Amino acid sequence: MKVLVLNCGSSSLKFQLIETDEQKIARDEDVALARGIVDNIGSEAVLKVDLPSRGTTLRETAEVLDHKAAVSRALELLTRPEAGVLADPAEIGAVGHRVVHGGERFHASVLIDDEVLRAIESCFDIAPLHNPPNVKGYRAAREALPAAPQAAVFDTSFHQTLAPEAYLYGLPYVLYERHGIRRYGFHGTSHRYVSARLARHVGREGDPALRVVTCHLGNGCSITAIRGGRSVDTSMGFTPLEGLLMGTRSGDLDAAAALHVMRKEELGEREAQALLNKHSGLLGLSGVSNDMRALLEAEAQGNPRAKLAIDVFCYRLRKYVGAYAAALGGLDALAFAGGIGENAAAIRERALHGLEGLGLRVDPERNAAANGVEARISPEGAPVAVAVIPTNEELLIARDAYRLVAGLPLA
Amino acid sequence: MSVRCVGIVGGGTMGQGIAIACAAAGLDVLLRDRDEAGNVRALEGIGETLDQDIAKWRRTTGERKAILARIRTVAAIEALEAAQLVVEAVSEDLELKTGIFQQLDACCPPNDILATNASALSVTEIAARTMRPDRVVGLHFLHPVPVVPLVEVVRGLRTSDETFAHAMEFVRVLGKTGIEVFESPGYVTTRVILPFLNEAAHVVMEGVASAKDVDASVRLGFGLPFGPLTLADRMGLDQLLRWMQHLFHETGEARYRPCPLIRKMVRAGHLGVKSGRGFFEYDADGLPRHDLKAGARS
């Protein structure tokens, strides 16, 4: 079955066309036929489609004024003869949508009907930036592909297994009841994918006692403790701001410090949000960049603030690994994923440095050789298996959509 | 009608602010000041405002780039025909404004909405000089436009319901709250705030309390961010005087009579923040020389 995977942001649409079915999933042979993006929706947009099987890329600019037009343009590009991936949009058997926030209602991916749609819309209040464009993408796809069933795959649903002691803040309980103030966690699709691959990588698929930690380190970063495939704790909270240091987000912070800064700098709520989400993290600390590659380069050239930012990043990550080893009562395996996790060997080594006591060791040679590919980086016989596992959220979204349409249980 | 491109006539402080607010909301902006030098100054001013926003963490460098990419200056007013809504933001001069509206009326498609940022002049009067009085509306933005979340949407006598609804929708797209105002001198915001400032000046003039204590009492007593005399200094006492005279003249009501102390201070050149001295004293950066927020008797 050909599944169209859509990830709608406020002014962009990322899409993939993935061919999948039960046999292909079992053999890990389901792959993306096309990967594309429509960027700068609302104005003169840039359209790009990579066609891995042909080794080519289609690129053009066009006026794309809304998400509806973006979906039509994406389908138009995919059905071009020179793309060679889709003869007719009717070949698309399902559409899978990345939906950021599923609140407490969604514990797993679902087919979207009117009731589900209302529930997703009811999360607008707690995810004002993300859920509205996700819904726009759904409406656009429903109009363009009326016959194809549509599935929602939530960033939050994997973490719905957290126990109250892990998801509650130390605030008056009435705020949880009244406004849903709690930790939800994000990047769930990535952590689910990576932890499942990791379980297979260490030969313990389906083992309910397996204790793993997955580190998703991209521009946004989060870390999750997982026992037997179920999320036990995760670093992002009510919003994706909490936890690890990120490209431009502060991560953990004393809330009183934020309030004090607001008063001292006379910032309103909007400015404070931007300060914490867009001007902080690696960028804010280093004053150099939010890109780890640029920071490692600057550090090598002797920039002290770049080094400081990287040190804070690694220390915070190390602290969380230790905390999650405690939460799980020990550790069997750990995986790195995301742009930094998959490609920055130096960060992997520095973050785990000093954790030998927990059984975490990194083999320098294996680590240096593992770049963007699935690979073990701990030495032979180490108590905890450490691996690089490239994430693939789109593949998991396609698989969930396929299974929901085919009436098969979700893995 | 959905607005995708906004025309702005006038590249002064208000025109620049409206341009930033529109571009930040993802709309394309065509900006026209009276000549090329004015256009260049307007773009420079917009760039400086955005730089200040970045320093204050309001925006990122990426957002600055995206905003600037959406704002284009044009030489001829006819180029504004590409916009679906045009906002006029030139100085408060009836002949100047009506001249611009007649030019816009001639070049813009008949369905386009023509809006004026007039704060004192009559929307009805400006509209009457065009062929489309039903499609003329007042959009009273407050300074600084990108920050203040309010727009007074002003209905002239002949503004149609449809035009009003489109104007409200446009304000919503900008992420601001619109309030419906039926044309009247000072609309709501100016009319409510001015007598408050004027009364504070009376209290000082009568020797009831010092300027500092008047501000402290209102600030602490009612939880406002600053007192009326600080606000008067920021607004400019000459501006405040002009406004009071306008309301007094338009309505003939004694409650709008300007406080003689304000008149005297303007004559002395004590205009507020911009002259370094009004009810309080200010340094070259416009910051108060004394800590006004300390306890009233410090």
Interface residues (C-beta under 8 A of the other chain):
Chain A: S11 G42 S43 L65 T248 E265 L267 R270 E271 A274 L275 K278 H279
Chain B: R4 G26 D28 K56 W57 R58 R59 T60 R70
